[in-house]
Amino acid sequence: MQNFFNGRTDDLVQIQSTMQAIEHACSEIQMHANPAIAEATLLSLRQSPQLYQTCKFILENSQVAIARFQAAAAIRDAAIREWGILSADDKRSLVSFCLCFVIQHASSPDAYVQVKVSAVGAQLMKRGWPDFMESEKEAFLSEVKMAVLGNHGVAAQFFGINFLESMVSEFSPVTSTDMGLPREFHEQCRASLELHYLKKFYSWAQEAAFGVTRKVVECDSTVVEVKVCAAALRLMLQIMTWDFQLNKNAVERVKSINVFSSGVRNDAMLLKKSEFILVQPGPSWRDVLISSGHIGWLLGLYGALRQKFSCEAYWLDSPIAVSARNLIIQLCSLAGTIFPSDNGQMQERHLVQMLSGIIPWIHPPDIISAAIEHGKSESELLDGCRALLYIASLTSPMVFDKLLKSLRSVACSLGTLSLLSSLTCEVVKARMADNTEEETWNWIARDILLDTWTAILQPPDNGKDAELPPDGIRASASVFNLIVESELKVAAASAFDDGDGSEPPQASISGIELLSPSSLEQPPVFLVFSSLSLSLFLIIIIFLTSVLGFFLPPIILLLYCLISAMDERLSSYALLARAAIDVTIPLLTQLFSERFTLLHHGRGTSDPTCTLEELYSLLLITGHILADEGEGETPLVPEALQAHFVDIVEAKQHPVVVLSCSILKFAEQSLDTEIRAAFFSPRLMEAVIWFLARWSDTYLMPLEGGRQSNCNPGHDSDCQLESQVSKKALLSFFGEHNQGKLVLDIIVKISMTTLVSYPGEKQLQELTCCQLLPAVVRRKNVCAHLVTLDSWRNLANAFANGRSLFTLTATHQRSLAETLIRSAAGMRNSEASNQYVRDLMGQMTAYLVDISSDCNLKNVAQQPDAILSVSCLLERLRGAARASQPRTQKAIFEMGISVMNPVLTLLEIYKHESAVVYFLLKFVVDWVDGQVIFLEAKDTTIVVTFCMQLLQLYSSHNIGKISLSLSSSLLSEARTEKYKDLRALLQLLTNLCSKDLVDFSSDSNEAERTDIAQVIYLGLHIVTPLISLEMLKYPKLCRDYFALVSHILEVYPEKFAQLNNEAFAHIVGTLDFGIHHQDTEIVNMCLRALNALASYHYKETGAGKEGLGSHVAGMMALGGKLQEGILSRFLRVLLELLLFEECSTELVSSAADALLPLILCEQALYQRLGHELIERQVNPQLKSRLANALQCLTGTNELSSSLDRINRQKFRKNLYVFLVEVRGFLRTK
């Protein structure tokens, strides 16, 4: 390389000509003239024979800033590319040049050029970090330190700090730029900087900021020192967001690197819409951050500047103010071993100090809120709310509350919880007064403060004491009261809206339970979207649909985001209410009573719409308070409701019972035709049904026992006895031997009313069929009473024999059928249960048999009413099949047998009607799923024969084939329809597989049993040609497909070897696709499949048998080229995955189990691949490390050639050690 500093050049004219060409190219790019030629000119600079001299000349002499920027970029690219062949002097010269250039040209008006050169210098510093001696590093950084401390002037001081910012960013694996180097290199650089220099950088930034403090405080905001101070604060903030890894033992270097990590931090704590990262730098940072008075200086600096510029509206959003506040907030999250083991005293003092600086941002709340409404920036208040959230997340409620009382500077006898309460109330008031529909400051503040309350009130899972002080209970009550007032005001105000501007809480209640990611056939990305702004949300949707061809209904996603936010907010309301349950339950009872009275007194004389909307909102809030979401389990009465009201011994006087009874009595009035017409609109009935579903799941005939009260063992036995008496009173009132059966009867009658009296109200009917009625049949003890009710028998009779319920959608009829069949669990014996099923489903199966044998069916089948009728019947049958249980299995089997031929007939007739085809397939899938494990040999043969006929018929009519001539929208729709069908067929085959795993039949004659393996492979042979790699991009289909393939290859590998070449190649191709899938579950299934195949082949060939036969030797491709055999192919693929690609630690065990038999089967190939890998290493040290690691992989731990469990365990350990050793330098970034 030419010397940078000798001032000579072999051809000065040529260099000047190159500079002029680069300047001209940059000008053309700016003018959008001849971009291709201009870009080619810029690229030619990177291949210049005198690149470094030319770029240096351009940087020092060009008057075109963009040309200088390009020259800096060219130096970076060339140096990174040629670093291995540069001499030690050349490497030092490159870094020195960048440092000197930045310092010497610090006053240049084109600051972005200096920033670029600074970044290049930081990247080259990192690239040479292992090469430079410690003295050389110190020499470089001493120059930077002198600049940072102002020895070269204020302008150079700013760029010195900027250089350190670039270094910190570059040394962090998350933000580092690609250099084509092993991951181990980046981790070593990170560890070295954290151990030796990061604290120094922070101290330098402290000194730099402290040195300009006086000038910053005394002068106006335009002086250069303000820019320097802001940069120093920004650097300190950047360091405080560092992912500290050495905090447990800061004197010990990293000896093992997480080579599997993607670099993403895992210490972030998520609280709904808020996120913060714990700062845990370790004890070595205590002197810099805690003991040095740094925090006092920082708070004092911000306080002084805040007071000085109090009349300047812009200052709160200035860079120095924002950087200072963000640093203060980040320091609120200091945790871990930086604090000594002194029972939290030092951390508590630290938080008190932080709170002292934050108080002026948020107190007094009313004055600050008024100032914001008059134009003051809201950023400081929002940052103060975030700081409170950080503090609350690190402390118990008791400690959090006494922080404010520890402040002598604040003339306030109240605790921090009272301050939080007054702040929340003021924000809620501002929200109530705000008539705009935009996401304003009070909206954001409310969400942050609700997150803070959640952090305080959430039941602890980490041993944190969650008991609230008395002031905290009163504070919670005050906040909840105002929130309810706010929600009622919003509800009343929205009563006459057109529905295009209401807040999320006024969204349809049905969405809370029904609109979930699992309800759609697309991947569950909803949680990613739930906290996005509307504009960003729409941008992402446009990208997904237009760029990736990924269909997600935007309106459904938008509704889900709104409903998700609403549900989170209601959950926070519930926590607040439960914290002050003695106040909030009576309050809700009073509010309901007042509105019930208003309705009846004003009946016929006043418009009840506002009151009804208020009741809607109250039902929503009360449902969340009284009951938790089940999430797949039977929910228990919330502990807060059980533990309070200990002085109540009579059940009917229990406040929760009083509140519940008032709502139940109101709901019962919907059975009166006149009252229903006057008050119970479909919208209000949605809230009623939703509440009843959530409430009945918890309170209706609860099982005896349940969760014990969390009574402190230190309390006297009288307290525990009173608590148990109160709990028993609460649980017994709606129990089996009290009012439970009466309430159950009311609920069934209300359900029948919603299904019959509200035609066309799909959301209401969906809540009834999919939420309320399933809730009442969930427990057997409830079913035992349910089947004795006349109201239930009336519902069953209407379903079986009437026409009124045929107005429901097919999906709702399926759910209703399933619910009615499940209630048979309450019958006295199996005979009664089966007869109940026959009576319920008999007429439907007979009707289906009749219409399928009607000779005129083909003429009328395509009529809309005929399609609807058939669809509804099939969905009813499917619902019954889904409810199959041992005591009703016989009747449901008879039901399925009776409609086998009609199903095949209907599939033939409706082969072009995709919806009906899908209903047919899903019925068969669910019926087989519920029956197959109980079937005797004869019945098994019948069912399997029927399934094969179904598969062959589906395939023979080319059902599922897609025409490529369709438009993009129709093509997408066709693929979706095909995806659903294929998924159903895969589920059918999977269900048949279960016969070999679980068999409750009484057959003992093996000769009569159906060969399930042969059947499954035949079915797979029919289905797999329809499954393309494009179809496997549907996550659910992909998961079902690989679950089936993995199972059959593990259980029946010998059948797989018998497949023809085409079918074999198709499955192998899908395995190759699956092993590179981003879903670890799918990759794991593919690894299990490979393990099964390789193990089978190894064991078979070891016994002198053929194993996989010709499939191992390979086959000729269409072009006449010999393809690798399956084992050779996947040995390469698996090694590539483990060594060079993203690979989760969760997969190492499965990968080891697959790799061991592959190596044993293909030892020669493994040796050759290992040798090639070693020879590719240029660095002799790395080559030696890799050779030793490969030797240890198969040569340590007394590893043998066996595939027994012990040997596999040994190989798993060897593989993990091997990957830790080599992935760090084989994978590059």
VOFIVEX-98448 format. One record per residue (C-alpha): x, y, z. Coordinates in steps of 0.2 Angstrom, whole numbers, plus 5000, padded with zeros to 4 digits. Each point is the difference from the previous one (the first is absolute). Example, Ala and Ser with C-alpha at 12.3 -4.5 7.8 and 13.67 -1.06 7.14 Angstrom:
VOFIVEX-98448
506249785039;500650174997;
//
This chain:
VOFIVEX-98448
500050005000;500650184996;500550105015;498650125005;501150135007;501550034989;499050124989;500649934984;499249914986;500649914984;498750084990;499250165008;499150044983;499249835000;499450025018;499350174996;499149934985;499249865011;499450135013;499250104986;499249854993;499349955017;499450185003;499150004984;499249835003;499450065017;499250154992;499149904987;499349895013;499350155010;499350064983;499349834996;501050004983;500849854993;499949905017;500749844992;501550084994;500350105016;499849855010;501349914989;501250145003;499849995019;500249815000;501650024989;500850105015;499949845010;501149914987;501350154998;501849945000;500450155011;498449995011;500650065016;501150144993;498550064989;498749995014;501250095012;500250144987;498250014997;499650025018;501350135003;499750104984;498349984992;498750145003;498649884996;499449925017;499249854992;501649964991;500950005017;498749895007;500249874986;501950015002;499849955019;498849864995;501349944987;501450005013;498949905012;499549864987;501849984994;500749995017;498849875006;500349904984;501950015000;500350005019;500849835000;501450064988;500350175007;501650035010;499850055019;500650174995;498750024987;498649955012;500650125013;500150144987;498249974994;499350025018;501250155003;499550094984;498149985004;500350075018;501150144994;498850054986;498550015012;501050115012;500850114987;498450034991;498850015015;499450174995;499649954982;498250054996;499649834992;499949915017;499349844992;501749974991;500950015017;498749885007;500349884986;501950015002;499849975019;498949854997;501349934988;501450035013;498949905013;499749864988;501949994996;500450015018;498949855003;500749904985;501750025007;499549985018;500849825002;501550064990;500550165009;501049995016;499350075016;501250154999;499450034982;498250005006;500550125014;500850114988;498550024988;498850025015;501150135009;499850114984;498149975001;500050045018;501050164998;498750054987;498549955011;500750105015;500250154989;501850014997;499850034982;498650135001;498149995002;499749944982;501249865001;499349965017;498349964992;500849884987;501049925013;498449955009;499349954983;501449894997;499749915016;498249984996;500549924984;501149885009;498749955013;498849974986;501249904990;500649895014;498249955005;499649854990;498250064998;500550164991;501749954992;500250014981;500449844990;501849974998;500049824993;500849945017;499649865012;498750035013;501349965013;501050154994;498550125003;499749925017;501850015005;500150194996;498450035009;500649915016;501750094999;499250174998;498849975014;501449945012;501350134997;499350154992;498150035001;500150075017;501550114995;498950074985;498650045012;501250095012;500750104986;498250054994;499750055018;501550115001;499650074983;498350055005;500550065017;501450114992;498750094989;498650015014;500450175005;500050074983;498449914995;499150065016;500650184998;499850034981;498649984988;499549844992;501050044984;501749985006;501149864994;500249935017;498249965001;500249894985;501549925009;499149975016;498549924990;501249884991;500849955017;498349975007;499549904985;501649895001;499749975019;498249944995;500749894986;501249925013;498649985012;499049904987;501549884997;499649825003;501249975014;500649825001;501450005012;499050075015;500149845010;501950005001;500850154991;501849945002;499749844991;500150004981;498749914990;500549824998;498549934991;499050104987;498149984996;500349954982;498249964998;499350175005;499450124987;500650155010;498350065005;499950055018;498949895011;500050115016;498750114994;498450015010;498350024991;498650095008;498650004987;500450164990;501650045010;501749935000;501650035010;501649915001;500849975017;501750085002;501249875009;501850064998;500649915015;501050065016;501550074991;498850144994;499550055017;501350145002;499650084984;498150005001;499649995018;501450065011;500750144989;498550125002;499749984981;498249985002;499850165011;501050104987;498949934986;498450055009;500750165005;500550044982;498349964993;499150105014;501150154997;499750004981;498249965002;499850155012;501050124989;499049964984;498349985009;499350134988;500749934984;498749874993;501349924989;501349955013;499149855007;500249924983;501750064997;501449864998;500850045016;498449995010;499449844991;501749925003;500150055018;498249945004;500349834991;501649985010;499150035016;498649884995;501349874996;500950025017;498349975008;500249824994;501749965008;499949835008;501049855005;501749995008;500450184998;499150025016;500849915016;499149865010;499350135012;498149955000;499750124986;500550165010;501250074987;498849974985;498650085010;501150155003;500450004982;498250004995;499650135012;501350114992;499349964983;498250045005;500650175007;500650054983;498449944992;498750075011;500050184992;499649914983;498449935007;499550105015;498850095002;499149904987;498550124997;501250154997;501149904988;498449934991;499350184998;501750064993;500049864987;498350044995;500650184997;501549954989;501349935011;500949854994;499449845008;501649904998;500650045017;498449945008;500149844990;501849975005;499550025018;498649874998;501349884992;501250035015;498649965012;499749844990;501849955001;500150035019;498449915003;500649854991;501549995011;499250025017;498649925011;498450115002;500650045018;501750064995;499350104985;498850095011;501250065013;501350074987;499150164999;499850015019;501949995002;500250164990;500350155012;500050124985;498249964996;498750075012;498949854998;499449885014;499249884987;500949854992;500549974982;498549904997;498950155004;501150104988;499749874987;498250015003;499850184999;501150004984;498949864992;498450095005;500650164992;500449914984;498349915000;499250175002;501050074986;499449864989;498250035005;500250184995;500949964984;498749984986;501249954986;500149834993;501950004998;501349915011;500450155010;501250025015;498749965013;499749844991;501849955000;500250055018;498549905005;500749844993;501750035008;499250045017;498849844999;501649904996;500750085016;498549945010;500149834992;501949995006;499450045017;498449905002;500449854989;500149845011;501849975003;500949854993;501750045006;499850015019;499750185000;498850065014;498450074991;499150065016;499450184998;500150135014;498350085005;500550154990;500249894985;498349935001;499250175001;501050054985;499549854990;498250045005;500150184995;500749954983;498849874996;498550115005;500650144988;500449874986;498249935002;499350184999;501150024984;499449844992;498250045003;500250184993;500849934985;498649874998;498650135002;500950114988;500149864987;498249955001;499550104985;501649984990;500049924983;501349885005;501550084990;500850095014;499849915017;501449955011;500649825000;499049965017;498450024989;500549874988;498949854999;500249895016;499949844989;501750044994;500849985017;499749815000;499749964982;501350104990;501649915004;501549954990;499549825000;498350044992;500950044983;500949894988;501550114999;501550015011;499850085018;500850174997;498750095010;501050025015;501450094990;498750134994;499050035016;501150145006;500350094983;499350174995;498749994987;501150084986;501449885003;498849855001;499350054983;501850014993;500449835006;498349934993;500450074983;501749935000;499449835005;498749994987;500850094985;501949955002;499849835008;498449944993;499449975018;498250025003;499450075016;498350085001;500550185006;498350045007;500149845011;501750045005;499550185005;498649935010;501149885009;501250145004;498650115007;499249865010;501749945007;500450185006;498250015008;500249835008;501750055007;499350165007;498549915008;501249875008;500950155008;498350075006;499649835008;501750005010;499650185006;498249955005;500649845009;501350105010;498650105008;498649874999;499250065015;499650164991;499949954982;498749865001;498750105010;500350144987;499749894985;498449945009;499450175003;500450064982;499049854993;498650035012;499850184994;500049964982;498749865002;498950125009;500350134987;499449884987;498449955008;499550175006;500350074983;499249864990;499050074986;500450185004;501850024997;501349944988;501049865010;501549994987;501250095011;499649905015;500149844990;501750054994;500650035018;499349835005;501049924985;501650085007;499649955018;499749824995;501750004991;501050075015;499049895013;500349844990;501950035001;500050045018;498949855006;500849874989;501649964991;500249934983;500149815000;501449984987;499649814998;499749975019;498550025011;500350175008;499850025019;499350155009;501350135001;501049995017;499650185003;498249975000;500149845011;501250085013;498950165003;498350035009;500549885014;498650075011;498749944988;499349835005;498350004992;500249964981;498750114993;500850155009;501749974992;500450164989;500549894986;498449905001;499050165001;500850074984;499949834991;498249985004;499550184995;500849974983;499249834998;498350075004;500250134987;500549874988;498549905004;498950144995;500549974982;498949855000;498550125001;499550054982;499550185004;501550045010;501149914988;499450114986;500150165010;501849975008;500949854994;500850054983;501249884992;501550105005;499449995019;499649824998;501849974994;500650075016;498849905011;500449844991;501950035001;499850045019;499049855003;501249894991;501550075010;499150005016;499249824999;501749934996;500650065017;498550015012;498649884994;500149835010;501850015004;500949845005;500349985019;501750065006;500950104988;501450125004;500350045018;500150175007;501750085000;499850045019;501750035008;500449865012;500650135013;498250065001;498949935014;498949854996;498450115002;500550104985;500249844990;498349935006;499150164995;500850004983;499549824997;498250045006;499950144988;500749904986;498849865003;498650135000;500550074983;500349834992;498449915007;498750134994;500149954982;500449825004;499149844996;499050005016;499550185001;499650124985;501149924987;498649904991;498950154999;501350114993;500549864988;498249994994;499950194997;501749994990;499349864989;498450104997;500950164996;501149904988;498549934991;499350184999;501550074992;500149864987;498150024995;499650185003;501550084992;500149934982;501550064990;501050065016;501549894996;501150085014;498749975013;499649824994;501949974999;500250055018;498549895005;500649854990;501850015003;500250075017;498550005011;499349824996;501749925000;500450075017;498549925008;500449834994;501850015004;499849915017;499149835003;499250065016;499150144990;499549884986;499249895013;498850145004;499950074983;499249844991;498650015013;499450174995;498550024989;500950154992;501449894995;498849874993;499150144990;501750064993;500449824995;498349974992;500150164990;501749954994;499549824995;498350034993;499750194997;500450114986;500350165011;501849965003;500449974982;500250194998;501649995010;501649994990;500849834997;501450045012;498850045014;499049854997;501649895001;500450085017;498249985006;500049824995;501649975009;499350085016;498449905000;500949844997;501350045014;498550025012;499749824999;501549985013;498650045013;498949854995;499849875013;500949864990;500749964983;498449934993;499150165004;501450104992;500049904984;498150014998;500150195003;501250024986;499049894988;498450105004;501050164997;500849954984;498949874993;498950114989;501550094993;500949844994;498449934993;499750164990;501850004994;499849824994;498350054991;500750154991;501549904994;499049864993;498850124991;500149984981;499750184998;501450065011;501250054986;498750124993;499750095016;501649985009;500850164993;498650115006;500550115015;498749945012;500549824996;501950045003;499550095016;499049865006;501349874997;501450115008;499050025016;499649815001;501949964997;500550125013;498749935013;500749834997;501850075002;499550085017;499349845006;501649914994;501150125010;499049975016;500449814999;500449925017;500049825006;498250005006;499350074984;501349924988;498849864995;498650124994;501250124991;500849854991;498349944994;499750184994;501650004990;499749834993;498250054994;500750144990;501549934992;499249974983;499150175000;501750085004;500849924984;498550054990;500050185005;501950014997;499749944982;498550134998;500950155008;501749974994;500150184993;499250085016;501550025011;499150055015;498949845000;501649904996;500850075015;498549975012;500049824994;501849975003;500050085017;498649895006;500949854995;501650065008;499150035017;499049854999;501549884997;500950105013;498749965013;499749824995;501649914994;500749955017;498449915005;499749904984;500149814999;500949924985;498449994990;499550185003;501850064997;500049924983;498350084995;500750175006;501649994991;499249944984;498950155001;501450125003;501049924985;498550024989;499850185005;501850044997;500049924983;498450094995;500750175005;501649964990;499149934985;498950154997;501650115000;499250095015;501350125007;500950034984;500350184996;499950094984;501550114997;499050114988;499050075014;500350185005;501150035015;498550035012;499149844994;501649915000;500350045019;498249955004;500249844991;501649965009;499150045016;498649884996;501249864995;501050035016;498549975011;499649844991;501749935000;500250045018;498449915004;500649854990;501750005009;499050005017;499049864994;501649894997;500750065016;498449945009;500149834992;501849995006;499450015018;499249834998;501749925001;500550115015;498449995011;498849864998;498649975013;499149874989;499849825007;500749914985;501549885003;500149924983;501550084991;499649924984;498450094998;500750175004;500250134985;501750044995;499950195005;501850034993;499549944983;498450115001;501050155005;501349994987;498649974987;499250165006;501650095000;500349954982;498350074995;500250175010;501950044998;499950044981;498750145005;501250085013;501350114992;501450105008;498950154997;498649935010;501249965014;500250185003;498449995009;500549985018;498649895006;500149894985;501949995001;499949945019;498649874996;501049934986;501649985009;499249935015;499349864989;501649974990;501050005016;498849885008;499949874986;501950014997;500349975018;498749865002;500049924982;501850034992;499949844991;498550054991;500850164994;501449904992;498749924989;499450164992;500350034982;501350134995;498850144996;499149995017;501649975009;500850154992;498550115004;500149965018;501950035001;499850174991;498750055014;501249945013;501450114993;498850155000;499449965018;501849985007;500350184995;498450075007;499950145012;498849915012;501149895012;498649885002;499949964982;501949984999;500049895015;498749894992;501149994984;501549955011;499049865008;499549944983;501850004994;500649915016;498749864997;500549984982;501949995003;499849895016;498949884990;501249994986;501549985012;499249865010;499349914985;501650004990;500949955016;498949855000;500449964982;498450074993;499750134986;499450145011;499550154989;500749914985;500250104984;499550165008;501750015009;501049984985;499150144991;499050014984;500250084983;499250174998;499050064985;501650074992;500949845001;501050065016;500249885014;499250075016;500749975017;499249875011;498850055014;501349975014;501550094991;498950144996;499350035017;501749985008;500650154990;498450105004;500149965019;501850055001;499750164991;498650045011;500949975016;501650084995;499550154990;498250045002;498850075014;499749855011;499250015017;500749905015;498349915001;500449914984;501849945005;499349845008;498949954986;501450054988;501249895009;498849854999;499850024981;501950044997;500749845009;499149874989;500450114985;501850005004;500049815003;499249974984;501150124990;501749995008;501050034985;499050154995;500150075017;501949995000;500150084983;498850145006;501150035016;501650004990;499250134987;499550115015;501750005008;500850044983;498950154998;500750095015;501450124996;500550045018;501149865006;499450025018;498249984995;500549854989;500849915015;498550045011;498749934987;501049844997;500149975019;498250045002;499549884986;501149865008;499250035017;498250004993;500249814996;501549955010;499650055018;498849945014;500349824995;498950024985;499649844991;499149954984;498449965010;498350094999;499549965017;499450135012;501650025010;501050024984;498850134993;500250105017;501850004998;499950064982;498850145005;501350065013;501449994987;499050094987;499650155012;501850025005;500549994981;498850134995;500550125014;501849984995;499850024981;498450104996;500850165007;501350014987;499249914985;498450115000;500450174994;499350185001;
//
